[in-house]
Amino acid sequence: MTGLTTHVLDTASGAPAQGMVIDLYRIEGEGRKKLKSVTTNADGRVDGGPILIDASFVVGTYELVFHAGDYLRGRGVPLTDPAFLDVIPIRFGISDTTAHYHVPLLISPYGYSTYRGS
């Protein structure tokens, strides 16, 4: 499989993060171009396969922006004002268009982690 995939796990609840909005941007010089918005399903993944694939899956720098604060508020998690974590941008590079890039997010109200998965 080639392309870009992601998923989100809510480590505070021990479950997939259903309903989190994620924006995908391509970095262009000092700016960025929004490519799409997606929402996670009951498995914390995005329906329809890779979010970046085929002709749109090109070498470059990208950013996934996870709307964690909205997700947590929607679950009834009490957050400070402003929230410690609200919008989480993860910037990464795609250098091999024959590879699979999987960028998961593990989230709680006060911490997160990511890695290049498989």
Phi, psi and omega per residue, in radians:
M1 nan 2.418 3.011
T2 -2.066 2.898 3.115
G3 2.029 -3.046 -3.112
L4 -2.009 2.220 3.049
T5 -2.249 2.872 3.091
T6 -2.646 2.849 2.910
H7 -2.727 2.822 -3.065
V8 -2.256 2.265 3.065
L9 -2.027 2.309 3.119
D10 -1.583 1.752 -3.057
T11 -1.273 -0.365 3.110
A12 -1.255 -0.612 -3.138
S13 -1.749 -0.216 -3.119
G14 1.244 0.570 -3.079
A15 -2.489 2.852 3.016
P16 -1.079 2.613 -3.126
A17 -1.594 1.512 -3.136
Q18 -1.345 2.335 3.046
G19 1.577 0.215 3.104
M20 -1.461 2.276 3.077
V21 -1.455 2.384 3.129
I22 -2.295 2.237 3.063
D23 -1.805 2.442 3.095
L24 -1.963 2.240 3.126
Y25 -2.153 2.628 2.923
R26 -1.843 2.261 3.139
I27 -1.421 2.217 -3.120
E28 -2.242 1.746 -3.081
G29 1.111 -2.175 3.118
E30 -1.557 -0.091 -3.107
G31 -1.935 -3.039 3.083
R32 -2.544 2.609 -3.116
K33 -2.041 2.157 3.126
K34 -1.278 2.206 -3.140
L35 -1.681 -0.682 3.131
K36 -3.017 2.869 2.981
S37 -2.110 2.445 3.121
V38 -2.361 2.881 3.108
T39 -2.286 2.412 -3.108
T40 -1.277 2.582 3.133
N41 -1.629 -2.946 -3.094
A42 -1.081 -0.365 3.109
D43 -1.632 0.050 -3.103
G44 1.346 0.180 -3.136
R45 -1.924 3.112 -3.122
V46 -1.845 2.266 3.101
D47 -1.151 2.640 3.010
G48 1.595 0.216 3.098
G49 1.500 -2.764 -3.095
P50 -0.999 2.520 3.126
I51 -1.474 -0.205 3.047
L52 -2.483 2.124 -3.036
I53 -2.735 2.878 3.045
D54 1.002 -2.287 -3.037
A55 -1.124 -0.435 -3.141
S56 -1.476 -0.186 -3.128
F57 -1.556 1.530 -3.067
V58 -2.137 2.786 3.088
V59 -1.016 2.398 3.107
G60 2.809 -3.066 3.112
T61 -1.840 2.369 -3.058
Y62 -2.284 2.912 3.085
E63 -2.490 2.210 2.949
L64 -1.714 2.250 -3.136
V65 -2.008 1.948 -3.093
F66 -1.660 2.199 -3.132
H67 -1.588 1.248 -3.033
A68 -1.212 -0.702 -3.121
G69 -1.059 -0.803 3.115
D70 -1.078 -0.734 3.108
Y71 -1.060 -0.864 -3.104
L72 -1.114 -0.755 3.094
R73 -1.046 -0.708 3.132
G74 -1.111 -0.431 3.084
R75 -1.539 -0.039 3.133
G76 1.461 0.272 3.118
V77 -1.311 2.170 3.108
P78 -1.238 2.208 3.140
L79 -2.095 2.680 3.042
T80 -1.215 2.915 3.106
D81 -2.155 1.866 0.048
P82 -1.328 2.798 3.122
A83 -1.154 2.502 3.086
F84 -1.041 -0.821 3.035
L85 -2.069 2.214 3.140
D86 -2.195 -1.286 3.104
V87 -1.899 2.184 -3.062
I88 -1.983 1.882 3.072
P89 -1.585 2.359 3.046
I90 -2.161 1.970 -3.115
R91 -1.745 2.349 -3.074
F92 -2.643 2.862 3.138
G93 -1.952 2.521 3.002
I94 -1.937 2.048 -3.095
S95 -2.001 -0.193 -3.073
D96 -2.357 1.844 -3.079
T97 -1.395 0.069 3.029
T98 -1.752 0.054 -3.072
A99 -1.853 2.936 3.037
H100 -1.803 2.214 3.069
Y101 -1.937 2.062 3.122
H102 -2.072 2.103 -3.071
V103 -2.103 1.567 3.130
P104 -1.484 2.800 3.072
L105 -2.236 2.247 2.999
L106 -1.851 2.135 -2.954
I107 -2.241 2.538 2.906
S108 -2.502 3.008 -3.103
P109 -1.085 -0.369 -3.062
Y110 -2.216 0.299 3.095
G111 -3.021 2.773 3.069
Y112 -2.675 2.830 3.021
S113 -2.576 2.781 3.116
T114 -2.567 2.954 3.129
Y115 -2.919 2.956 3.014
R116 -1.566 1.920 -3.104
G117 -1.599 -2.921 -3.128
S118 -2.178 nan nan
